[in-house]
């Protein structure tokens, strides 16, 4: 058993906490994962995920264009 005087859990944010992209990539994989459609119960939720897919793809294309412009110009 640990007592209250021993080292408490870390509650200070570090730079690694701010730049952890794990949850972001998990969301990307979940949005782009193909399933049988049984997960989506209503039409609004299905459309929201469709719009998220479109926005993620547009964002990645724009980042590629910006990087190409920076490198070549």
PLY file of the C-alpha trace (Angstrom):
ply
format ascii 1.0
element vertex 73
property float x
property float y
property float z
element edge 72
property int vertex1
property int vertex2
end_header
0.00 0.00 0.00
1.16 3.52 -0.71
0.61 6.32 1.70
-0.31 9.91 0.89
3.20 11.11 1.75
4.81 9.05 -1.02
5.22 10.46 -4.51
1.81 11.56 -5.80
0.81 11.14 -9.41
2.34 13.59 -11.84
-0.03 16.51 -12.43
2.42 18.90 -14.07
2.12 19.27 -17.85
5.32 18.71 -19.76
6.23 19.51 -23.33
5.74 15.86 -24.25
2.16 16.06 -22.97
1.39 18.97 -25.28
2.91 17.27 -28.34
1.48 13.79 -27.87
-0.23 12.93 -31.13
-1.38 9.46 -30.10
-5.04 10.39 -29.50
-5.12 12.36 -32.74
-3.89 9.43 -34.84
-6.32 7.11 -33.05
-9.14 9.44 -34.09
-7.91 9.49 -37.70
-7.84 5.70 -37.79
-11.29 5.49 -36.24
-12.79 7.97 -38.72
-11.28 6.30 -41.80
-11.95 2.74 -40.63
-14.51 0.90 -42.72
-17.19 -0.89 -40.80
-20.53 -2.48 -41.56
-22.43 0.69 -40.72
-24.02 -0.81 -37.63
-22.04 1.56 -35.39
-23.81 4.65 -36.71
-27.29 4.90 -35.30
-28.57 8.06 -36.91
-28.07 10.01 -40.10
-26.57 13.10 -38.43
-23.71 11.15 -36.88
-22.94 9.46 -40.19
-22.84 12.84 -41.98
-20.64 14.34 -39.26
-18.04 11.61 -39.77
-18.25 12.09 -43.54
-17.57 15.82 -43.19
-14.67 15.06 -40.83
-13.16 12.74 -43.46
-13.40 15.47 -46.11
-11.86 18.11 -43.82
-8.97 15.85 -42.79
-8.17 15.04 -46.43
-8.34 18.74 -47.41
-6.08 19.67 -44.50
-3.47 17.07 -45.47
-3.55 18.18 -49.13
-3.09 21.82 -48.10
-0.17 20.93 -45.81
1.50 19.07 -48.68
1.00 22.06 -51.00
2.42 24.46 -48.40
5.46 22.24 -47.84
6.08 21.90 -51.59
5.86 25.68 -52.04
8.32 26.24 -49.17
10.80 23.72 -50.55
10.65 24.66 -54.24
10.33 28.44 -53.96
0 1
1 2
2 3
3 4
4 5
5 6
6 7
7 8
8 9
9 10
10 11
11 12
12 13
13 14
14 15
15 16
16 17
17 18
18 19
19 20
20 21
21 22
22 23
23 24
24 25
25 26
26 27
27 28
28 29
29 30
30 31
31 32
32 33
33 34
34 35
35 36
36 37
37 38
38 39
39 40
40 41
41 42
42 43
43 44
44 45
45 46
46 47
47 48
48 49
49 50
50 51
51 52
52 53
53 54
54 55
55 56
56 57
57 58
58 59
59 60
60 61
61 62
62 63
63 64
64 65
65 66
66 67
67 68
68 69
69 70
70 71
71 72
